[in-house]
Structures are given as C-alpha cells and as structure tokens.
C-alpha cells in the first residue's frame, strides 16, 4: 500500500500534463482536441479515484457490509463526461467547418491564409 | 410555499425551458417572441428577487427540497441579486436589438437556433450567479460557454470559426482548471456547498491542497475573465461574432467570471487565505496595471473598431481586478460598480457599432470616414460611450474611476491613483482615433446613402448609452448597491 498509495495521483498528474502539452504543442486542430480530451479525462480520475475505499461496496444498506465507497464523485463525473462529449462534438464540428472554408486543419496554414488575405 | 419563495429557481428555469421551446417553434418570429418573453420575465424576476433580498436578506432555495449541504442550494445575496439584475437586463435589451441585427448576418433558416443558443447562454450565466454549489457553477459555466462558442461561430466571416475554436480551447482549459480546483476542495472538505466549504476551510486552515485549489481556480477563472495576459481569445471572439453576440458577451460573460472569482475569494476561501502572505494581491495588482496599459496601447493600434473595443474591454477588466486586489471595502465597491457601468457602456457601444457594420458592411475604421455626417446619432452615441470609457465627469465611467482612485488613496498608494489617471489618457487616444476618422476625415465618394436604421436597434442601444450617462449623474442607486454587496462580502470573508 505504502509506495502505491499515491499511484492514482501520479497517473492523474501524468495524464493531465501530457494532455495539456498536446493542446499547446500540436499544430493540428484535431490533435489539439484529442489533447484536450485527455486533459479532461485526467480530471475524471482525480475525482473518482479517491472516492473508492479498498473493500468498500456500493452504498446500499445491507447485512455484513460496513464500508461504503463514496458515490457522489461518480455522479459528478457523469455530468463532466457529458460536458466533455458536448465540447468534443462542438470542437470537431468547428474543425469540419474550418476545413471547408480554409481547406486545412493545420493551425500555421490557417494563420498564413489569414495574413495573406489582409 | 408562495410563488415569491420560488424566485431563485424560476430565475434559471424560465430561460432554460424557453430554449427548447424556441427550437420547437422553428419559425424565426416565434422563436424571437419566446426568447424575448423569457429574457423580459428573467429581468422582472431578477428585479423582484433584488427587492426581496433588500427586504429579507439572503435567500436560500433548496433544489428539489433537498436541504443543503446535501442537496444543491441556490443562494442569493446582495451581490448575486445585483449581478442577476445586470445580466438579465442586458439580455432583455440585446434581444429586441438582435432581431434586426442578425437579419443581415445570419441566414434566415438558422434564426431560431440563434435565439435558442442566446437564451441558453443567458440560462448559464444566470445559473452561475444563482447557485451556491461549486460543481453546479462548473456545469452552468459550460452551458454558457458552449452556447457562446456556437454564437460566435455564427459570425459572417470564416475568421469567426477560428475565433470560436480558439475560444473553445481556452475556455475549456479554463473550466477544467476550475473543476480541478473544485475537486481538490471537495477532497479536503467533503462538501460542495460553497457556504459549507467556507466553514470547513476555516477549520483546516491554509493546507497545501487548499492553496493548490486556490491557484487552479484563480488561473482557470482568469482565463475565463480574460485577465491579462490570458486574454488572447477575447479580441478575435468579440471582433468576429455577430454584433448582437458581441454586445451581449462583452457586457456579461467576463463579468460573470469576475463574479465567481470574487465569490470564491471572499465567500469560500476567506480573505485571510487569499490575501495573506501568498503574494496573490501583488500579482493581481501588477497584472491589472499591465492590462490597463498594454491592452489600452494595443487598442490604439487597431484598425478595426470592434477589435479596438475588444482590447479596450481587456483594459477595463484591469480596472475591475485592480479594485479586487486592494482588498478593502471601497476597492471591492469600485470593482462591483465598474462591473455594472462598464457592462452598460460597452454593451451600448457594441450595439451602435453593430448598426454601423450593418450600413457599412464591415467594422474597418478606414471606411468610417465622415460617419458623423452620414450617421450623426450613432456617431454621437459611440462618442458618449467613449467618454464613459475614458471616465469623463458626468458619465458612469467617471464614477467607477473616482471610486477606484479613492480606494487607492485610502490604502496610501498615491502612485496607483496616478497610474489610473495615466491609463485613462491612453483611452483618450483610442477614442480620439475613432472621432478623428469619423468626424474630421472627408467621406469616401461611394459612401452608401443615409439609410434609416430600424428603431428596434436604436432604442435598446440608446437605452444602454443613456443608462451610462444617467448612472454617471446619479450614482446613488448603483454605488449604494455595490457598497452594500461589498460590505456583505467582506464581512463574510473574515
């Protein structure tokens, strides 16, 4: 337990940072959205992992069960997942429209097209 | 339970339910009627709620009768009632304006979707203010943000798509930072009710996770409220959005984010954690000053009038956060009163510029030569708004700056008062640039003939501008309300 106590936090932080890095470093609009999605997913883990108690069960009263896991984070993250899907769908829809009007989904080419137009 | 008891819930539910009705209406006219009715009733509800708070104090409403801290609580105090009035008032004025304005900007078959998105955005903004639950704030944030991305993407040019995409990336990062902060607070306190978190943080003190949560929430909200240098998304988004959307978002979206920041600082973390020993007030002070000077200077260089106003917004947000960083009742009063005054001024100006765009075809300043002759009234309105941005006595902007300068002198920082005056001089330059082009330059030969603007556009815009003059002459109402709200917040934060 001792050296693995912080394991879930380490994974969370790794995912969080790598997701954010992809958003910043990638030039491709779709890849940026993938990074954003990874970043958001890390937050799901941040909420859910601490809610689980080893040996804990679902919080339904019954004989023989005494430790219960916290159900609230799951409910919260269910909402956050819905928000994440909506964001992703809208982001991809925008990328489709950008591709239609610019003929590219590379950020530098779009900026170039903008500057060329001016 | 009488109807008056349900006001906090109705405030959010009326616009929320109206959005799908507007979609079902399909026809643009019906959707417009539904949206306008919803925004006017939201405004009426907000005023009633404000009066109720004045009379009875804080209004707490348990959603679904689940008592807090287990259930979600809607909690309206002086500050939230003030913000509800502001947001719903701007929506009630912008919607009648939008009808004629989007005619030339958005294809007719998409009008009903515009109204649905607009009213959904209003729902999100009102919800953020009304709720007393940390996670609920995030959900409403995303409702408001997702609908505003759509609204911005409806702009005429293809740049609007890129602006909306950039705003989506930045906005989502901001909201995710915020929700990480809320998660850390939840881990430490085991509760999501704002008042309850406040009580438990007082017990555990400023432990490291709490400070980390503070850092995440501050950065996340700073992205949303476009605090310098996290403002990169704002100028493009406001510039390329449809005029009605620019006016609505400039007047409300960033203001509501500032509301959340103030709420978390004083009603959740408590003043002693935020302003004690972290260096946060100093950081915020310097970033605000940077916003006031750098963004104003950037505004001077803009060729596009809408972009100029957008950069000026970033600068004005600097004044708002400057008041917050002083950590005194008068500083906070300046913050709150400027939230209101700037919303009126900038909302009105964006609406008038929208009228200019409708006639001229775009918002490029070079094409506005001779505007004072072709559109004299609109020109006058924009100049009056500009005077309020500068802070000329007799305008609402003066009241804000006067309060802010007094707050700065109160803390003994005379140089700060001087800096506020100096940065206002840069505002003189950018307002003058517009006047110079529009008044002193001869109109182009093929300037479009004088066109009569629809009354439905001019009346709301002029109401906003008139408001920013009225509240400059008689500030007892706004200043009094702001002062009350600031006092309650400060007392709660101790």
Interface residues (C-beta under 8 A of the other chain):
Chain A: X16 X20 X23 X29 X32 X33 X36 X39 X40 X43 X46 X47 X50 X73 X76 X79 X80 X83 X86 X87 X90 X91 X94 X95 X97 X98 X101 X102 X110 X114
Chain B: X135 X138 X139 X142 X146 X149 X150 X153 X158 X159 X161 X162 X164 X165 X168 X169 X172 X173 X176 X179 X180 X183 X186 X187
